[in-house]
Amino acid sequence: MPKSKQQKTEVLAGLADKVQRAKSIVFTSFNALTVKDNEELRQKLRAENSEYYVAKKTLLDLAFKNKPVEGLKVKDLEGKVAAIFSYQDEVAPAKVVLDFRKEREDKIAFIGGVLEGRFLSKADMESLAKLPSKQELYAKMVGSMNAPISGFVNVLAGNLRGLVTALKAIADQKSA
């Protein structure tokens, strides 16, 4: 049953709101996804505070009217388009799609994406998906900040160990 003009306006307003709130958007083609695969993907994306949304290209173009993106024309994207909106971690949805794609190679593919007001190509999205997550980067940064302190503590402990070893050797020598 066709939607009324009011329903279409509400859908457009909701989609425009998603575009405004999203930190990043990933565009994928989903030609061969089964319902089960689709639900599994949606569930994985929800866990990452992301949302999978399928809409007509013209509707997506209208949603981007208030938030222009350099180099983006949704109408020019190939095939059926699904948009994945990320509200927290910019890289998380791309990582989820890449992992999902490893299991189902021909069922889903990157078409492009939006990050920081710029359109990213398919190759850019694949590179972005291969980056470490924010948590991994934080852990590496904390580890590298902690390394000099740990080294200093080990140097100080080494002097104490040397003193204890020397005193033990003197004690063993006197007792023998």
Order of alpha helices (4+ residues) and beta strands (2+ residues): alpha-beta-alpha-beta-alpha-beta-alpha-beta-beta-alpha-alpha
